[in-house]
Amino acid sequence: MLLYLRLLKESLSFALNALRNNKLRTLLSLLGVTIGIFSIIAVLAAVDSMDKKIKEDLSDMDLNTVYLIRFSFGPSEVPRWKREQFPDVTYEEYEYIRRSVNNIDKMSFNLFTRNENIKYEDKTVNSIRVKPSTNEFIDIEPIKVQSGRFFNESESNSGAPVIVIGSEVATGLFGDLDPLGKKIRLYGQKLTVIGVLKKQGQSTFGDSGDVAVFFPVNFLRRMYGDNNKTITPAILIKPEKGIDMEEFKAELTQKLRTFRSIKPGEINNFFINVLSGFTDFIDNIIGQMNMVGWGISFFSLLVGGFGIANIMFVSVKERTNLIGIQKALGAKNKFILFQFLFEAVILSLIGGVVGMLLVWLCSLGLSAALDFDFVLSTQNLLIGSGLATFIGLVSGIIPAISASKLDPVEAIRTGM
């Protein structure tokens, strides 16, 4: 054990000497390892941070939540031209499904439409997300009311001119004033503010409730009807807990096919998107991003590996006389082999540590500049260290073997 510790100490000394005596050559050779480790750890950290943020955003939602809509959230076997001919879901279908499908806990009819400007007296907030829905939407989506209330079933059914606003909308329109009971103007109509949402923060999907407003879907339906091409309807369903989702989807499919008079053999002209399927799709994308990161870094690590091998071959040549003396004094081949191998690993680790330090500095800068928690995990640091060690071993093995096999007499003569 003491022998290996002495070897490690000597190898560290030789590696630091190489950095001191040949700064430019060594730094250029280590640059490939630094860039390679930086590339892969930066990608892994970015992907892990994104994955963490997505899971946090979806943590308050039931992963069995169903989005019944005319398009698919993921890849589909149905050609695009055919999907574009599918009809929108309707309010009548929403009412029919509510009556006829079993095991539904909560259900909402929503309209996805373009952003709008909202006014209060002489103040205007621009490009606000409008989210017309039925009253149970608050029980499906992870939004919480901070003051006031969400609209009830009676207001939802009648399309009452009431509205619930996000925290940033409230600040933009009212400042320090209490928004409750105030009338704001949207679509040229006046709506009474009955609730303000709790601050939610930025969402991964750019769909934060802080810059959104919620009002009864029938308020907008009464104004525009059900055939407006700028509006996309969707039915959101939260099934009861513990049910068989495949059976639930099968019943939902059968009921809607019957309602739409779809003949046997014809394809469904709607999509049942389950949130868990969407998360699987996201996981697949994240996996592909990781593969791209490994692919990009491979070439940098390859160049870095050749650089370290070059340093070690030069080191063997410069220390040929010293190797001969060590072997003449009784040093075994294994001692010489490990000496150069440790040196290669240490050099590679130095390049890797610099790469990971750059990632850490970038993560601090990005976290401070953006509303996003950029995480550099211990696992990624261990991956970077392990990768640098592996590169050092692979790059240093041939020079180390060549050094260990030198004849002591020839080595002393050549070095003189």
Secondary structure, 3 states (H helix, E strand, C coil): CHHHHHHHHHHHHHHHHHHHHCHHHHHHHHHHHHHHHHHHHHHHHHHHHHHHHHHHHHCCCCCCCEEEECCCCCCCCCCHHHHCCCCCCCHHHHHHHHHHCCCEEEEEEEEECCCEEEEECCEEEEEEEEEEECHHHHHCCCCCEEEECCCCHHHHHHCCCEEEECHHHHHHHHCCCCCCCCEEEECCEEEEEEEEECCCCCCCCCCCHHHEEEEEHHHHHHHHCCCCCCCEEEEEEEECCCCCHHHHHHHHHHHHHHHCCCCCCCCCCCEEEEHHHHHHHHHHHHHHHHHHHHHHHHHHHHHHHHHHHHHHHHHHHHCHHHHHHHHHCCCCHHHHHHHHHHHHHHHHHHHHHHHHHHHHHHHHHHHHHCCCCCCCCHHHHHHHHHHHHHHHHHHHHHHHHHHHCCCHHHHHHHHC
